[in-house]
Amino acid sequence: MRVGVIGTGRIGTVHAHTLSRHRDVGSLILTDADGARAQELAQRLGETAAPGVDEIFRWGVDVVVITTATRPTPS
């Protein structure tokens, strides 16, 4: 299975690590608003970074995981 991960912040990184070790996942395509962050994570995992969301769909995936930041807790 080919998985697209949109968002490579804290939780996206956790999900990407988990997915990269899953036996049913053949490859990941990662993207983030911070392209350098997505590229760095992709290199660490031996996966592919995409320049944007459109490329994830254009390059073809079976499933997409969308990760977003949590809302800050009021102090």
Backbone torsions as a table, in degrees:
resi	resn	phi	psi	omega
1	MET	NA	140.2	177.7
2	ARG	-106.1	123.8	-173.1
3	VAL	-115.8	131.8	171.9
4	GLY	-97.0	134.5	177.2
5	VAL	-119.2	117.9	179.4
6	ILE	-104.8	110.5	-177.5
7	GLY	108.8	114.7	-178.2
8	THR	-122.5	34.8	173.0
9	GLY	-76.7	-152.2	-175.3
10	ARG	-58.7	-54.5	-176.6
11	ILE	-74.5	-33.5	176.4
12	GLY	-62.5	-37.7	177.3
13	THR	-65.1	-42.8	177.6
14	VAL	-60.0	-48.4	-179.6
15	HIS	-63.8	-41.9	179.9
16	ALA	-62.0	-42.3	177.6
17	HIS	-61.6	-45.3	179.7
18	THR	-62.8	-47.3	-178.8
19	LEU	-64.6	-36.7	-177.7
20	SER	-65.9	-20.9	179.1
21	ARG	-98.8	-4.8	-177.2
22	HIS	-75.1	133.8	-174.9
23	ARG	-63.8	-24.0	-178.7
24	ASP	-90.8	-4.5	-179.1
25	VAL	-99.0	118.7	179.6
26	GLY	-86.2	-35.3	179.8
27	SER	-161.3	159.0	177.4
28	LEU	-120.2	147.3	168.1
29	ILE	-122.6	120.1	-174.6
30	LEU	-109.5	142.8	172.8
31	THR	-146.4	158.3	-179.3
32	ASP	-158.3	157.7	174.4
33	ALA	-60.0	-29.8	174.0
34	ASP	-96.1	92.6	-175.2
35	GLY	-57.8	-35.6	179.5
36	ALA	-65.1	-37.0	178.8
37	ARG	-65.8	-42.9	177.7
38	ALA	-63.8	-42.1	179.9
39	GLN	-62.8	-43.6	-178.6
40	GLU	-63.8	-44.2	178.7
41	LEU	-65.3	-43.2	178.5
42	ALA	-58.6	-42.4	178.7
43	GLN	-64.1	-43.3	179.0
44	ARG	-61.1	-36.1	-176.4
45	LEU	-92.1	-7.8	-175.7
46	GLY	71.6	33.2	-177.9
47	GLU	-116.1	-168.2	-174.9
48	THR	-112.1	137.4	173.0
49	ALA	-103.1	138.5	176.4
50	ALA	-107.8	147.7	179.6
51	PRO	-68.4	-19.9	-179.0
52	GLY	-168.8	176.0	-178.5
53	VAL	-62.3	-41.1	-178.5
54	ASP	-56.4	-40.3	-179.0
55	GLU	-66.3	-34.7	177.5
56	ILE	-57.2	-45.7	-179.1
57	PHE	-74.3	-38.0	179.8
58	ARG	-65.3	-38.8	-178.5
59	TRP	-76.5	-15.7	174.2
60	GLY	90.6	118.3	175.1
61	VAL	-137.6	159.8	177.0
62	ASP	-90.8	-27.3	-177.4
63	VAL	-154.2	154.3	178.3
64	VAL	-126.3	135.0	173.0
65	VAL	-109.2	123.1	179.9
66	ILE	-109.1	122.0	179.2
67	THR	-115.4	140.9	179.8
68	THR	-133.7	160.7	178.5
69	ALA	-69.9	148.2	174.8
70	THR	-81.5	156.0	178.4
71	ARG	-72.2	134.9	178.8
72	PRO	-59.8	143.0	177.1
73	THR	-79.9	131.9	177.5
74	PRO	-60.7	142.8	179.5
75	SER	-85.4	NA	NA
